Amino acid sequence: MKTITATTLVNIFSGTTNIATLAGAFLCDTYFGRYRTLAFASVASFLGMVAIALTAAISKLHPPQCAGGKQDPCPAVTPWQMTFLLCGLGLLVIGGGGIRPCNLAFGADQFNPQTESGRKGITSFFNWYYFTSTLAMVISLTVVVYLQSDISWAWGLAIPAFLMFCSCVLFFAGSRIYVKVQPDGSPLTSVVQVTVAAVKKRKLEPPEQPRLSLFNHVPARSINSNLPYTDQFRFLDKAAILTTDDQIMSNGASATPWRLCSLQQVEEVKCLLRVIPIWASALLYYISLIQQQTYAVFQALQSNRRLGNTNFKIPAASYAIFSMLGLTIWIPIYDRLIVPWLAKYTRKEGGITILQKMGAGMALGVATTLVSGMVEGRRRELAARSPAGVDPRSEVSISSLSAFWLVPQLTLAGISEAFTVIAQIELYYKQFPENMRSIGGSLSFVSVAASSYLSGLLISMVHQVTKNSACGDWLAEDLNNGRLDLFYYLVATLGVINMGYFVVCARWYKYKGDGGAATPLEIGDNLLFKTI
């Protein structure tokens, strides 16, 4: 398979898997519940991994090895081989679309939020979940990649399939002891009903005492927490105004759900609307992390990657490990040492609030890009003044600056991710209505997908604008002829603007279950789990 075909296929697979989380989350919250969705998705992932492993193990499922000469082109992939590969990738998309938005919410469902130990357990669970996920990525990028490249692709793909089989066995072994939250109907239908009812009653005057006069009915078997009235998005309050045209059934529910909604439904929609501005702030934040996955590798390629005085060169892509190591080392320190210390002063179970953690991570994201710009400026200066040599393949000068100078920016990126991404996941779980938590879990993956597109758009715009400028193309193929440092500073500037936007949104934000004004400094995690 040609490189461009393989790259396109991987990009389509990655994007489709992230987008598939929305469909998986909707089906989970509406019809199947988290346990059944995870069970089906786990089996699909296992079968997909088996199919991918078979493409490497069975000679008829992949093209013969290339002869190696330029005049002898590599044999093309047959339609049957491509179909089998796409079926395997399709199963992995189905598995990822079901597992990604549901597994974290399902794990958190096992804790009782009405007890102090349960609330602490949920907060700690988010940290350790991300810790184990990142640790697994470190192992996959080292041990598994070594097996695939130096031992055998068949073994390198078969071992993850076997581990997935073990994961399925362990998952089904605990079926009898799991807390299984049943789906509560289509949550999106309720959102649309509130919107339609509010539009229909748009000409009505808002009530003077909405807490007392608005229609409110909470079904006895509802899994959602009973929410108090909040004074934001007051236009939606009109959906709960009871008029002479509205009818009430004998059980107290609305007989005309597209004209009259309960205050509970209105407040659930408000929870979603309040989260959207916070979610939008993550789009620009992820752009700074994406640069560490791409341009940091290019920086390493044109830096001195020798290990000490030896001739061994560390692969440029391997430097991404330092970001993951920074995250995996920081999370236990933060969870076991820093959180208890902060809790003594703030008297909050999590030490600081969710939005404060997100803000701290965004600040570290800005610091990451600033450090990246300074390191790149120094790398470029030494490449021009005292190069360490010339790359025989690309014929570009290699800077004498050690590639280990990239470790600080990568470590900062990992710690930043530990703050912001974990807080983002925690926010969606705690602030979304209980019957929409899987949909909330999918938003993180949608953020990454959208940020990838935005990052590509930003890179294209900078390239087009600067290629004919006096200082030349900032993002030239040869970094020594470009100004990657200025691009980093541009990303940092966008990060500062984004932080200002985030602070405004955070000060305006009201946590679920709080009817009064709330800023990130006033509301603690203990208010996030008010139940009926």
C-alpha positions, 0 to 999 in steps of 0.5 A: 500500500502506498504511503499516501494511501496508508496515511489517508486511511489512518486519518479517515479511521481516526476521524471516523472513530472520534465522530462515531463516539457521538452515535455510540453515546446516543444509542447507549443513553437512549436504548441500550444502556452503558453495560450492553453498549460496552459488552457489544463494543468490546466484542466488536473491538476484539473481532476487529483486532483479530481481523487486523492480526490475520491480515499480517499473519495470513499471506493471502490477506496481504500483498507479497513483499516488495522486491525493493527496486524502483523499477519493480513496483510493489504489488497492489492490494487486491479488492478482497484484501482491502475489503477484509482490512476495511472490515477489521477497521470497521469493527474497530470503529464500532468498538471505539465508538461504543467504548470511548464514551461509555467506559469512563461513565460506566466506571463512575457509575459504580460509586455512590455519589451520596456518600463522602467516600463515593464522591472522593472515589469518583474524583480519584477515579477520573485521575487514575483512569487517565493514568492507566490509559496513558500508561497503556499508550506508553507500553504500546508505543514502546513494547508493541511497536518494537515487536511490530518493527523488529520481531514480527507484525503478526506477533505485534498485532496478535498480542494486543488482540489477546490482551483485548480477549483477556479484557473481555473475559474480565469485563464479563466476569464482573457482570453480576456485581456491576451497577447497571444504570438503565436508559431513560428514553431519548434524552435529545427528544426532551431537549427538542421539546423544550426548544419547541415549547419555548418558541411556541410560547415566545410571546408570553410574559415571563413569570415574576416568581418562576420558582413557584409558578412554573410547571414542574413534574419529575417522574417517580422513576427518573434517574436524573437529579432534581434540579433547582431553578436557575435564572440563566437562559430565561427564554426557555422558562416559557416552555414551563408556563402553564396555560389554559390550552395545556393539559395535565394527565392523572399522574401529573405529567404533561399531556402536551409535551410539545407545548408544556415541559416541566421545570426539570426538563428546562433546567436539564437543557440549561445544563447543556447550554452552560457547558457548550461555551466551556467545551468551545474553549477546549478547541483552541487549547487542543491546538497547542497539544497537537503541535507537540505531536507534530512539529516537536517531532520535526524539531527532533529530526533537525536536532542532535539525537545522539545518546551521549557520546555514542552513535545511537540516535533516539528515533524522533517519534519516540520523544512523544514518550516524554509527554506521556511520562510527564502525565503518568508521573504527575497524576499520582503525585497530584492525586495522593499528595497535592490534592490532600494538601490543597483540601486542607486549605480550600476545604473542597474534596478535590482540592480545587474545582473542576474549572480551576483545574481546567484553567491551570491546564490552559495556563500550562498549555500557553507556557508549553508553546512559549517554551517551544518557541524559545527552544526552537529559536535556539535550535535554529540559531545553532543550526546556522552557527555550528551545525552538527552535520547534514541529514543524508536523506533530506540534506538539511542541517542538523542543529548541535542543540541536543534534542533533549531540550525538547523534554521540558516542553513535552513534559509541560504538555503532559502535565497540562493535559493531566489538568485540562483533559481530566477536568474536562471529562469530569465536568461533562460527567458531573454536569450533564444530566444523568441520562446523557452522561455517555453523550457528555463523554463523547464530547472530549473526542469530538473536541480532539477531532474538531481541533485537528481540523482547526489546527490544519486550517491554521497551518494552511493559513499561516503557510499561505500568508507567510510564504511570500512575506519578507521573512519567508515561510514560517513553516518551511520544509526545512525548519532552519529556513522557516520561523517555527518559533514565531508560529509557536508564539502565534499559538501562544497568543491564541492561547492567551486570548482563549484563556481570557474567554475561558475565564469569562465563561467560568465566572458566568458558569453555574454548577448543576444543582446550584440555583444561585450565582456561582463562580469557580471560586465559590462552588466545590465538588460537594455540590455537584451530586445533589440528588432527589 
